Amino acid sequence: MPVLFGFKQLAALPEERITDKISRRVLSGKQSMMVWWKIKAGAHAAAHKHPHEQIVWMLKGKMDFRIGDERRSMGAGDVAVIPSGVEHEGFFTEDTEVVDMFAPPREDFLSGGTPDYMKKG
């Protein structure tokens, strides 16, 4: 996935299938990244952490989410901020769409492939 400049239609970005339950569209600039996820009920993003700050914006569906020791059920319109290096995980109880923003961009997402913590989800 290249770093983009100027205008784009999010729905026109290539959709990458991660697992049979998870797909994403990635948009990256030089200093930040946005990922639009489509996740089917029953998927799980296993506990993980990374050096990037992450902002989560729920578009639709439901997710049981843990950030550090705090747990919440999130639905459409909810947002969360995950500081760099803090462990988190999500359980998707219904079909969900969520947008994540990362700073700096995640090099592993730019190179494609399935993150280890999503391989079973």
N, C-alpha and C positions, 0 to 999 in steps of 0.2 A: 504494500500500500504506500503510494508516494505521499509526500507532504504537499498539501494543496494551498493555492493562493487564489484570492478573488471569490467569485460567486459559484455556488453549486446547489443542486436540489438534493436533499438528503435521501429521498426515495430513489434517486437515480444512481446513488453509489452502489457498487457491487455488494450483494448480500453473500456473506461467507457462512457456510454451514459448519458449525463447530462439532455438534453431536446430532443425534436424531431429534433432540428436544431443544437445541439452542442454535440460533443464528445471530449474526451481527453485521452491522454496517459501520465502518470506521472512517472518521474524518479527522485529519491531523494537520495542525499548523506546526510551526517551529517550537512553540513553547507550551502548547496544550493540545489535548485530544478529546474528541467526543465519540462515544460508541453507543449506537442504538441497538439494543438487544431485543430479540423476540424469543421468549422462553416458554415452553409448554409446561403444564402442570406436572408435578412429580420430579422436576429437575432439581439439582442441588449443586450450588457452588461451594465446594468444601472449604474448610477453614484455610485461610492463606493471608499473607501480608506482602506488601511491596513498598518500595521507597517513594511511591507517588502519592500525592494527596488525591483523594477521590471524592467527587460529589455525585450523589445518586438522586435521580429525579424519576419517580414512578409515574408512568403515563396511564397504565391500566393494569388490572389484575391485582394479585396479592402476593406478598413475599413475607415470610417470617425471617427477620434479619437480626444478626448479632454483630455488634461492634464492641470489641473488647469483652467486658463482662455484662454489657447492657443488651437486652433483647427487646424487639418491638415487632409488631405486625404492621407492615406498610401497605398502603393502597394508593390509588390514583391521587395525584397531587402532593403526596408526601415527598419530602427531601431529607437527605442525611449527608453529613460530611464525615469522611474517614481520614484522620490524619495519617501522614506518612508513617509506616512501620507498625500500624495497629492491626492486629488480627481481626478478621471478619469472615462471615459466611452467610449464605442465603438459602432458604428452602422455599420453593415456589409451589404454592398450594392451588393455584389456578393459572391458566394461560396469562402471561404477563408481558408487557412492553415497558422497558426502562431505559433511560438515557443516563450513561455515566460520563463524567468529565474527569480527565486525569491531567495533572501537571507535575512534572513534565510529561511529554508523550511516552507511552509504553513501547519500548523498542520491540518487545516480544509480540505485541499486537501488530506492529508495522511489518514484521517478517512473516506473519500468518501462522497457521498451526493452532492446535488445541492446547490451551493452558492445562497443566497437570491437574489443577483443582477442579476442572470441569469435565474431565474424561469419563467419569462415572455418571455425570448428570445428563 
